[in-house]
């Protein structure tokens, strides 16, 4: 697993709108490619490449939600990274979610639920929280997440 991630894969993996019409074959091809990449390439390199895509290519709430959905489907939240907060803060910011209030619309609730799953799993994978402590994690009280959100 010494191979470096090639950024050309980003457009293939994340360039398709998650909420558009596409075939099951198209989805399967992307998920198989992501799995192959995660098996053959250093996972931190993959994570950094995916984070780069989020920072540079995601410019709207809809694009952020699409990115997050693909990221989740590809198992990106299961990648162990030393500091998940910059990624999480950027994603939360681009989703347009707020620390000041609970999600109100059905779309916001769906986005929040997926984000929360990613958040808890990434904190667990990175060793910030223990697997059994996930019920006690509240992103609304997480100053490290808020700091990264404000910095992004």
C-alpha positions as MATLAB code, in Angstrom:
seq = 'XXXXXXXXXXXXXXXXXXXXXXXXXXXXXXXXXXXXXXXXXXXXXXXXXXXXXXXXXXXXXXXXXXXXXXXXXXXXXXXXXXXXXXXXXXXXXXXXXXXXXXXXXXXXXXXXXXXXXXXXXXXXXXXXXXXXXXXXXXXXXXXXXXXXXXXX';
ca = [
       0.000    0.000    0.000;
       2.716    2.468   -0.906;
       0.996    3.765   -4.016;
      -0.108    7.389   -3.958;
      -3.605    8.465   -4.839;
      -4.105    9.858   -8.325;
      -6.419   12.895   -8.206;
      -7.883   11.923  -11.598;
     -10.081    9.466   -9.723;
     -11.867   12.279   -7.903;
     -13.920   13.297  -10.918;
     -14.919    9.701  -11.558;
     -15.871    9.037   -7.943;
     -17.495   12.343   -7.047;
     -18.339   13.985  -10.365;
     -21.724   12.297  -10.707;
     -24.612   13.987   -8.912;
     -25.748   11.486   -6.292;
     -29.347   12.644   -6.695;
     -29.555   12.385  -10.491;
     -30.669    9.464  -12.555;
     -27.892    6.979  -13.073;
     -27.808    3.256  -13.540;
     -27.034    0.708  -10.889;
     -24.071   -0.304  -13.057;
     -22.675    3.253  -12.871;
     -23.002    3.246   -9.103;
     -21.494   -0.229   -8.762;
     -18.551    0.741  -10.989;
     -17.763    3.728   -8.753;
     -18.087    1.731   -5.554;
     -15.865   -1.040   -6.953;
     -13.285    1.545   -8.031;
     -13.305    3.142   -4.575;
     -12.891   -0.267   -2.935;
     -10.001   -1.119   -5.272;
      -8.308    2.195   -4.544;
      -8.713    1.770   -0.779;
      -7.177   -1.703   -1.023;
      -4.225   -0.657   -3.169;
      -3.382    2.895   -2.136;
      -2.278    4.328    1.182;
      -5.543    5.277    2.858;
      -4.259    8.594    4.193;
      -3.320    9.514    0.620;
      -6.832    8.580   -0.536;
      -8.397   10.589    2.283;
      -6.212   13.601    1.453;
      -7.243   13.324   -2.210;
     -10.913   13.171   -1.334;
     -10.530   16.093    1.078;
      -8.810   18.041   -1.699;
     -11.830   17.421   -3.926;
     -14.172   18.656   -1.203;
     -12.166   21.853   -0.738;
     -11.654   22.671   -4.404;
     -14.616   21.269   -6.318;
     -17.603   21.439   -3.983;
     -19.202   24.868   -4.200;
     -22.853   24.445   -3.236;
     -24.952   22.715   -0.635;
     -26.266   20.258   -3.229;
     -22.720   19.373   -4.337;
     -21.690   18.953   -0.690;
     -24.606   16.621   -0.018;
     -23.786   14.620   -3.143;
     -20.108   14.429   -2.166;
     -20.999   13.363    1.378;
     -23.325   10.626    0.115;
     -20.688    9.178   -2.205;
     -18.008    9.552    0.500;
     -20.196    7.579    2.908;
     -20.999    4.890    0.329;
     -17.297    4.476   -0.435;
     -16.477    3.983    3.250;
     -14.521    7.224    3.542;
     -15.738    7.618    7.103;
     -13.967    4.364    7.994;
     -10.530    5.662    7.012;
      -8.325    6.194   10.034;
      -6.853    9.667    9.895;
      -4.865   11.462   12.573;
      -7.002   14.597   12.571;
     -10.482   14.383   11.036;
     -11.538   17.839   12.222;
     -10.437   19.935    9.215;
     -12.365   17.609    6.904;
     -15.424   17.495    9.163;
     -15.480   21.266    9.666;
     -15.200   21.909    5.944;
     -17.919   19.396    5.103;
     -20.281   20.748    7.772;
     -19.706   24.279    6.504;
     -20.303   23.348    2.863;
     -23.491   21.504    3.825;
     -24.782   24.791    5.233;
     -25.724   23.234    8.555;
     -25.709   25.362   11.710;
     -24.404   24.881   15.237;
     -27.011   27.343   16.470;
     -30.100   25.276   15.746;
     -31.270   21.754   15.083;
     -32.007   20.810   11.463;
     -35.517   21.928   10.505;
     -36.389   20.656    7.041;
     -36.467   17.005    5.995;
     -33.457   17.629    3.742;
     -31.495   19.194    6.606;
     -32.405   16.270    8.853;
     -31.209   13.762    6.244;
     -27.976   15.689    5.714;
     -27.424   15.952    9.448;
     -28.057   12.249   10.047;
     -25.522   11.236    7.415;
     -23.024   13.823    8.651;
     -23.495   12.641   12.235;
     -22.767    9.051   11.177;
     -19.600   10.165    9.402;
     -18.596   12.366   12.343;
     -18.936    9.648   14.979;
     -17.221    6.991   12.875;
     -14.293    9.256   11.971;
     -13.777   10.227   15.615;
     -13.894    6.554   16.553;
     -11.526    5.466   13.789;
      -9.024    8.194   14.697;
      -9.085    7.212   18.381;
     -10.600   10.492   19.604;
     -13.540    8.649   21.139;
     -14.027    5.030   22.112;
     -16.546    2.966   20.209;
     -18.768    2.623   23.291;
     -18.828    6.387   23.882;
     -20.553    7.368   20.656;
     -23.881    7.994   22.401;
     -22.253   10.760   24.433;
     -20.746   12.641   21.494;
     -22.527   15.867   20.603;
     -21.172   17.787   17.663;
     -22.983   20.916   18.852;
     -20.595   20.997   21.840;
     -17.418   20.038   19.986;
     -15.149   23.100   20.031;
     -12.577   21.465   17.726;
     -15.269   20.959   15.077;
     -16.566   24.513   15.524;
     -13.047   25.936   15.181;
     -12.465   24.056   11.909;
     -15.945   25.048   10.676;
     -15.127   28.708   11.293;
     -11.695   28.367    9.669;
     -13.013   26.787    6.474;
];
